[in-house]
Amino acid sequence: MLAVEPAIIDKYVRQGQVKLVFRAVLNHRERSIRTSEAAACAGLQGQFWQMHELLFQRQREVPRGDDAALVAGMLQFAAALPGLDQAAFSTCMTERTTLQHVQATDAEQRQRGIRSQPIFDISGPGGSQRLVGLPSVEALSAAIDKAAG
């Protein structure tokens, strides 16, 4: 993701040709839930993509263990985001403000047959297709160009 996503953003999203939407799939138990909540809590402050990127960059640093360790880890990640209101983020995480949203998104994905990640659903006037796994920038670009018609 870290190599492909920035290239697609530069080539298509910034040009207004593609809308990039991230939908969580909760396939790693509590770690998936808590990291998805962290991204959603940051999103309430307009920093979803910043937290999303940080979580992917530092995914090996996501704590394993109990819920308290996960929350503490997410608070540490949040501290790395300039301008994020840390108190509001902490409240969001401890009160689980975004949990229902995260769970509903996961349920939607599962209804669409998506149980793992990454999966790219690409659609446009030229057709639609689903790419499973991490395609190269070239493969993803070709699918986007085809869907654009």
VENHU-V288159 format. One record per helix or strand of 2 or more residues. SS is the DSSP state (hx for helix, st for strand). FROM is the first residue (numbers start at 1). TO is the last residue. If there is no record, write none. Layout:
<<SS & FROM & TO> <SS & FROM & TO>>
This chain:
<<hx & 4 & 13> <hx & 29 & 43> <hx & 48 & 57> <hx & 59 & 61> <hx & 67 & 79> <hx & 86 & 95> <hx & 99 & 111> <st & 119 & 124> <st & 127 & 132> <hx & 137 & 148>>
